[in-house]
Amino acid sequence: MRVDVVVFAGCAMAVLVAWCVVALRITGRMPGVRRRPAPPTPPAPQDQPAPVIDLRLSVEWASPRQVWPALTAENTLLAARLAGRLTPGEYRARMLELARRCEPRPTAGSE
């Protein structure tokens, strides 16, 4: 009878230790395991002015006739990538081609 208690306690301890190791590894707080430091950011050139970004929204970006087909194509590519039918390089190339092809164009009356 006492052997059963000892075996149960040993198994419980093994499961508890394994769970703690997994939890600590996921959270990154495991002693002795260091995360890689972030690569240093290059300093901004001092002789060049900061680029000006146009933040005005335009009608062509809100046109459902242009947005929904692009989203559908993007979702199709993502599903193919997640299913393993596309390599990362193929996925990247097709996404770039899709971005070029689906660049918004002015719609009638927006000019």
N, C-alpha and C positions, 0 to 999 in steps of 0.2 A: 504494500500500500504506500509506503513512504517513497519507494522508487518511482512510482507514478507521479508523485508531487514534484520530485526532483527533476524528472524528465520534462514535465509540463513547465516548470519554472525555467529550465534551460531553453526550451523552445520559445517561450514567451520573451526571454531576454534576447535571443537571437533575432527574433522578428522585430523587437523594439530597436535594437542596434541597427539593423538593416534599414528600417524606416527612417531613423535619425540620419544615417549616412546619406540616403537618397535626398531627404529634405534639405540637409545642409548643402549638398552639392548643387541642388537646384537653386537655392537662394544665394549661393556663392559665399557663404560665411564659413566654409570649411577651413579650419586652421591648416596652414601650410600650402593651401591652394591659392595662388595669386592670379588675379585677372591681369590680362595684358593691358598696359597703359594705352590710352588713346594716342594715336599718332599726333605729333605736334602740328598745329595749323600753321601754314606759311604766313609770314607777315604780309600785310597789304602793301602794295607799292605806294610810296609816299608821293611820287611825282605825278601819278594819274588820279584824276578826280573819280569819285564814286559813280558807278553807272546810274543813269536815271531810268527808273522803271515806270512804264505807263500803267497806271492802276485803273484807268477808266474801263468800265464794263461796256460791252457792245452788244447789240441785238443779235449778231450772228452767233455769239457764244451761248445764247439762251434758246436758240431755235431747236425745238424737238426734232425737226426733220433732219438735222445734222447730228444731234447728240445721241439719240437712241440707236441708230444703226452702228455708230462707233462703239457704244457701250456693249451692244450685242456681240459685235466682232471681238471686242476685248475679252468679254466673258467666255467666248468660244475658245480663244487662244489660251486663256488661263485654265480652262477645263482640260484642254489637251495637254498642257504642261503638267498639271497635277496628276493626270492619268498616265504620264510617262511616254506619251506619244511624241513629244517634242523635247529636244535637248535644251539646256539653258541658252546656248548660242542661237539656236533656231528661234526660240521664243523671243529673245532680244531683237533679232533681226526682223522678225515679223511684226513685233510691236513698233519698231522704228518705222517700218514701211506703213503700218496702219496710221501712225501719228502723222506722217507726211501726207498720206492719202485723205485723211479726215480733218485736215487743217480747215477751220471754219472759213467760209467765203461769204462775202456780203450777200444778204438776201434782198429781194426787191423792196425798195422803199426805205432801206436803212441808211442810205448814203445822204 
